[in-house]
């Protein structure tokens, strides 16, 4: 009788322990300063908003994703999201909403595997995170995506918050150290070059919520910042908060930069428009010294469903080598890009990216 009683008691204790463990929670303070209660162990998540899946992939937590927004299911002629190339399984996951955070609560709660946590970037657009949490009864953690120049702390905070939620704090710290190290190396190689001895430069074709022509640029373009480039679009009166801007072709002609870089996202505009077409056919651009001297180079797209942080680093190493070849003699840009992608995504992605953009990445552009 005592033996039976002990067995029953033991079974009750095991059930109680399992139930208690399943209900264990922890608190996460998100980017909005809200304290969000989530399960202690998170096994299933979804990511809403531009770039959110990119952050999850950097932390190696892509296997936890149980649904995607509809941009992941598209089959576009061009794509510049290395995280998506590295995770083809995303294309086969069920859709919970539209891109840029336009979530559909009914689809979320109907997913075959219910997420325990929803991560959300750019919380000010799309479905309101508080309403989304109430509607789905799933905790929503907001993240500020940030950037690598003026809002690097926000980017690092997003990695840290996500790392805390997914028990990947060590990986988050590792990723942060990696970006700091890469940027520091770029800055160190170029910081002592006399400004008067630098070639002037301009990057055109920058995407911003879609593709643009050659006049579209970024005054504080991160790769230029990291290698202390003489960017003609970065003038003393340019606001630090200004992201994308249109720099008139007449002004580009007047300032006549020594070197031009073409963000290949502009190829999305087709054969008869966009930055490449303009450089080939517009007589104003044809008068540029850089065009006459064939000093025009293709680079990886900068903005594509938010900023491509890994590609930004890869572009910076290539741009450094073009502008200051003596300081970058040991660098093979394609190999450096794959080192960056392999660290961030566990796969070398350069060739796939290059193929996606007609083998024009890190090449002198043929304007004939």
TORTI-559414 format. One record per residue (C-alpha): x, y, z; residue in three letters. Coordinates in steps of 0.1 Angstrom, whole numbers, plus 2048, in hexadecimal, padded with zeros to 3 digits. Layout:
BEGIN
XYZAla...
This chain:
BEGIN
800800800Unk81D817809Unk82D80F7E8Unk80E8187D4Unk80A8387E8Unk82E8427E1Unk82A83B7BCUnk80A8507BAUnk81A86C7CEUnk83986C7B7Unk82386D798Unk80F88B7A6Unk83089D7AEUnk83D89778AUnk81D8A577BUnk81D8C3792Unk8428CA78AUnk83B8C8764Unk81D8DF767Unk8308F777DUnk84D8F8764Unk8358FD747Unk82791C758Unk84892C762Unk84B94F754Unk86496B752Unk86299074CUnk8719A372EUnk8729C872AUnk86D9D1706Unk8779EF6F1Unk858A026FBUnk8619FD720Unk8449E5726Unk84A9C773DUnk83E9A9729Unk83898873AUnk84296A725Unk84994572BUnk86A93D73AUnk87292671DUnk8679326FBUnk8659186DFUnk84D9286C6Unk84E94C6B9Unk84496269CUnk854982690Unk8409A0684Unk84E9BE672Unk86B9C865CUnk88C9B6665Unk87F9A3683Unk887981674Unk8AA98E66CUnk8B0993691Unk8A397169AUnk8BA962680Unk8D897468EUnk8D19646AFUnk8CE9416A0Unk8A993E6ABUnk89993A689Unk88F916692Unk8769256ABUnk862938690Unk84092968AUnk831942671Unk83C95F65BUnk82E97E64BUnk82697D626Unk84698C619Unk85896B622Unk84195860AUnk84796E5ECUnk85C9635CEUnk86C9835C2Unk8849875A5Unk89B99A5BCUnk8A19945E1Unk8BB9A25F8Unk8B399261AUnk8D097A623Unk8BC96E641Unk8A096262AUnk8B9950612Unk8C993F630Unk8A793363DUnk89392561FUnk87C914638Unk86B93663EUnk85A93461CUnk848915628Unk83A922649Unk81692E64CUnk80F953648Unk802967666Unk7FF989656Unk80C9A263DUnk82E9B263CUnk8399D164FUnk8269C666EUnk8039C4660Unk7FA9A5675Unk7D9992673Unk7D1986697Unk7B896C68AUnk7D495C676Unk7EC95D693Unk7D594A6AAUnk7CD93268EUnk7F2928688Unk7F790268AUnk8119096A6Unk8079266BCUnk82493E6C3Unk82C9456E8Unk83B9676E0Unk8379816C4Unk8559976BCUnk84C9B76ABUnk8639D269BUnk8579F4690Unk83A9F26A9Unk82DA1469DUnk822A0567CUnk80B9E8675Unk7F69D8690Unk7F99E86B3Unk80D9D16C9Unk7F89D56E8Unk7D89CF6D5Unk7E89B16C4Unk7F19A26E5Unk7CE9A66F2Unk7BF9996D3Unk7D497A6D1Unk7DC9756F7Unk8009726EDUnk81B9886FCUnk82A9A16E3Unk84E9AE6E7Unk8569CD6D4Unk8799D46C6Unk8889F46B9Unk89B9E869AUnk8B6A0469BUnk8D3A08683Unk8F9A07683Unk900A2C684Unk8EAA4269AUnk8D4A276AAUnk8ECA0B6AFUnk8E3A086D3Unk8BFA026C9Unk8CA9E66B2Unk8DF9D66CEUnk8C29DA6E6Unk8AB9C76CEUnk8C49AB6CDUnk8C89AB6F3Unk8A29AB6F9Unk89D98F6E1Unk8BA97C6F0Unk8AB97F713Unk889973706Unk8979556F4Unk8B394C70CUnk8CD9566F3Unk8DF971706Unk9019636FFUnk8FB9646D9Unk8EC9876DBUnk90C9936ECUnk9219816D2Unk90F9926B5Unk9129B46C5Unk9389AE6CAUnk93B9A46A6Unk92B9C4698Unk9409D96AFUnk9609C76A5Unk9589CA67FUnk9509EF681Unk96F9F6697Unk9859E467EUnk9779F8661Unk97BA19673Unk99FA1167FUnk9ABA0965CUnk99EA2B64EUnk99FA4366BUnk9C1A52664Unk9BCA5963FUnk9BEA7E638Unk99CA8C62CUnk9ACA9F610Unk9BBA7F602Unk99AA6C601Unk986A665E2Unk963A755E3Unk947A5D5DEUnk921A585DBUnk90AA3B5DFUnk8EAA3B5CAUnk8CCA245C6Unk8C5A205EBUnk8A4A0F5F1Unk88BA1D60AUnk869A0C60CUnk86FA005E9Unk889A065CDUnk895A285C1Unk8AAA385A6Unk8CEA435A9Unk8C7A645BBUnk8BAA515D9Unk8D6A505F3Unk8DDA4F619Unk8F0A6D627Unk8FCA59644Unk901A39630Unk911A2164AUnk92DA11634Unk939A3562CUnk938A3E651Unk94CA1F65BUnk968A26642Unk968A4C646Unk95FA51622Unk95BA73612Unk936A7060AUnk92AA8E5F6Unk906A89604Unk912A8D628Unk912AB262BUnk915AC764BUnk8F0AD164BUnk8E4AAD647Unk8CEAA2664Unk8DBA84677Unk8B8A75677Unk8B5A77651Unk8B4A54641Unk8AEA5361CUnk8B0A73607Unk8AFA7C5E2Unk8CFA8E5D7Unk8C8A9F5B6Unk8DCA94598Unk8E6AB8591Unk8F6ABA5B3Unk907A985AEUnk915AA658DUnk920AC659EUnk932AB45BAUnk93FA995A1Unk94AA7E5BAUnk968A685B1Unk957A475B8Unk933A3C5B5Unk923A1E5C6Unk902A0F5B9Unk8EB9FE5D3Unk8DE9E25BEUnk8BB9E35CDUnk8B49FC5B1Unk8B49DF598Unk8919D65A4Unk8859F458FUnk88B9E156FUnk8A09E454FUnk893A06545Unk894A1A565Unk8A7A1B586Unk8CAA2558FUnk8DDA0E577Unk8C8A1A55AUnk8CDA3E563Unk8F2A3B566Unk8F3A2B543Unk8DBA43531Unk8D7A64544Unk8EEA7E534Unk8F2A90556Unk900A71566Unk914A6A547Unk927A8A54EUnk935A7D56FUnk95AA76571Unk953A56584Unk93DA4A567Unk957A5454DUnk973A42561Unk95DA23568Unk960A2958EUnk93DA1B594Unk9399FD5ABUnk91C9E65B5Unk9149DF5D9Unk8FC9CA5EDUnk8DA9DA5F5Unk8D99EE615Unk8B49EF61DUnk89E9D1616Unk8839CB62FUnk8979E1647Unk8BC9E5647Unk8D29C763EUnk8EC9C965AUnk9029AD64DUnk9029BB62AUnk90A9DE638Unk92A9D0647Unk9339BD626Unk92D9DD612Unk9439F0629Unk9619D9624Unk95D9DA5FEUnk959A005FEUnk978A03614Unk98C9EF5FBUnk980A045DDUnk987A255EEUnk9A7A1C601Unk9B69FD5F0Unk9D7A00604Unk9C49FD625Unk9B19DE619Unk9CB9CA606Unk9C49AB61BUnk99E9AC615Unk98B9985FCUnk9689A75FEUnk9559885F3Unk96797360DUnk96298E628Unk93C98F61FUnk93A969624Unk94C96B645Unk932984651Unk915970644Unk922950652Unk926960675Unk90396F674Unk8F0954662Unk906935662Unk90893563CUnk91D946622Unk90395A60EUnk9179715F7Unk91495C5D7Unk8EE9595DBUnk8EC97E5E0Unk9029855C2Unk8EE96E5ACUnk8CE9805B7Unk8DD9A05AAUnk8EB995588Unk90F98F594Unk9149B5599Unk91B9B55BEUnk93E9C25C6Unk9459C75A1Unk94E9E558BUnk92D9ED579Unk92D9EB553Unk91BA0A547Unk91EA02522Unk
